[in-house]
Each structure stands twice: as C-alpha cells, then as structure tokens.
C-alpha cells in the first residue's frame, strides 16, 4: 500500500511517537522512509548571507537525523535523510512531491480546547490541507 513514507521532524523531541508509528508502518508495508528536517529560513535574508550559520545548523540537524535513523536501520528499513532550508510546510510539500510519498507521518502538538483555532497556522495543519497524499498526524 505505502511504498514511501515521508517523516518530517522538527527535532524538538516531540517526534518520537511519530517515528515509532512510521517505523511500524514501514516494516508492515516494506516501505522506504525519508526522514526530513527543515531549517526555518530567516525572513528577508538570502541563505548565502548566513552561509556559516546555516552550515552549522545543517550539520547539527544531520547528526540528529542520523540518530533518529538508527532504529530503522536495525530493522532493515531502506532509509534516507534530508535537511532543507526554507519555509517548513512548503519544503515538506516539495519533498513529498519530489520523491512521491505514499504517506506523510508527522507529529502534531495538542491544541488547547479553549483555543482550537490556535493550531490553524501550524506546519502540520498547512501540510494536511495542501498535501496530495494521505497524512497521519501523531499526537
């Protein structure tokens, strides 16, 4: 059913449940997985202006993605990692289209019952509305 699962991660630590779900699905469907982290680009600046800053962020992100990839490797799941710089929702959508994802699995933070509209601007909400493949939000 799912040949490729895209797992966008913000590397904050809240992605562990999404990783476990993605791993279980990848094993069950013999799917390949891409772990993706998007570094938010500083507004109104070109990446070239902050080249050294972004280089350090990319290196740190790659190390964290490598650690997150270990359980997948132990289970023999074909895996790739990718770090992009830009607006997270847009880069996730591009990644899902570039190597067509059959499913996107991503963490979603909980919303406060008194302010449910507070989640409308989140990355997961934007991706959920705009992506062309199924998306599984893990809370």
Protein Blocks (a to p, Z undefined) as FASTA:
>chain_A
ZZbdcdddehnopmmmmmmmmmmmmmmnopacdddddddddehiafklmmmmmmmmmmmm
mmmmmmmmmmmmmnopacdddddeddfklmmmmmmmmmccfbdcdddddddfklmmlmmm
pmklmmmmmpmbdcdddZZ
